[in-house]
Amino acid sequence: MAIVTLGEQKAHMHVDFTDDDAAIEAQIEAAQSHLEQLLGYEIEEEFETVPSDLTEAVKQLAATWYENREATSVDVPGELPMGMWDIVRERRNYTF
């Protein structure tokens, strides 16, 4: 189950139409899945109450993927949104 609702994500992105709801929901799920792979655990199983930094990370990543749907672009940075690696580094369950 996603830790960010469609309504929360649309408010975060200032989207007020329904045409892209299915795409936005898919990006929320993909963003959470990607974050969980980086963290090494499923967020909802790890925390009784989901920390706000992880919720924000999912919102930022889903918004980035929504706004930049192409694999490459001159205007798109090649990395995760600013601050994502900091959140992952602070919350992950493994080290290298």
C-alpha positions in Angstrom: 0.0 0.0 0.0 1.3 3.4 -0.9 2.3 5.8 1.9 1.2 8.8 -0.1 -2.4 9.1 -1.4 -3.4 10.3 -4.8 -4.9 13.4 -3.2 -1.8 14.2 -1.2 0.4 13.8 -4.3 -1.9 15.9 -6.5 -1.9 18.7 -3.8 1.9 18.4 -3.7 2.2 18.9 -7.4 -0.7 21.5 -7.7 -2.6 19.2 -10.1 -6.3 19.9 -10.1 -7.6 17.7 -12.9 -8.3 13.9 -13.1 -6.9 13.1 -16.6 -3.5 11.9 -15.2 -4.8 10.1 -12.0 -3.8 6.6 -13.1 -0.3 7.8 -14.2 0.2 9.7 -10.9 -0.9 6.6 -8.9 1.6 4.5 -10.8 4.4 7.0 -10.2 3.6 7.0 -6.5 3.8 3.2 -6.3 7.0 3.2 -8.4 8.6 5.9 -6.3 7.8 4.1 -3.1 9.1 0.8 -4.5 12.3 2.5 -5.7 12.8 4.2 -2.3 12.2 0.9 -0.5 14.9 -0.9 -2.6 17.4 1.9 -1.7 16.4 1.6 2.0 16.5 -2.2 2.1 13.1 -2.6 3.8 9.3 -2.0 3.2 8.4 1.3 4.8 5.1 0.3 6.3 6.5 -2.8 7.9 9.4 -0.9 9.4 7.4 2.0 11.0 4.2 2.1 12.9 3.9 5.7 11.9 5.6 6.6 8.6 8.2 9.3 9.1 7.5 12.6 7.3 10.9 12.6 5.5 10.1 9.3 3.8 6.6 10.5 2.8 8.3 13.7 1.4 10.8 11.6 -0.5 8.1 9.6 -2.2 6.3 12.8 -3.1 9.4 14.4 -4.5 10.4 11.4 -6.5 6.9 10.8 -7.9 6.6 14.5 -8.8 10.0 14.4 -10.6 9.0 11.4 -12.6 5.6 13.0 -13.4 7.2 16.2 -14.6 10.0 14.5 -16.5 8.5 11.5 -18.3 11.4 11.0 -20.8 14.4 9.0 -20.0 16.7 11.8 -20.9 16.3 15.6 -21.4 18.5 18.6 -21.4 16.4 20.1 -18.6 16.3 17.0 -16.4 19.0 16.3 -13.8 20.4 12.7 -14.0 20.1 12.1 -10.3 17.3 11.6 -7.7 15.7 14.9 -6.4 17.8 17.0 -4.1 17.9 15.5 -0.6 16.9 12.0 -1.6 20.3 10.5 -0.9 20.4 12.2 2.4 17.1 10.6 3.5 18.3 7.2 2.2 21.6 7.4 3.9 20.0 8.3 7.3 17.2 5.7 7.1 18.6 2.6 5.4 19.3 -0.7 7.1 22.5 -1.6 5.5 26.0 -0.1 4.8 28.7 -0.7 2.3 
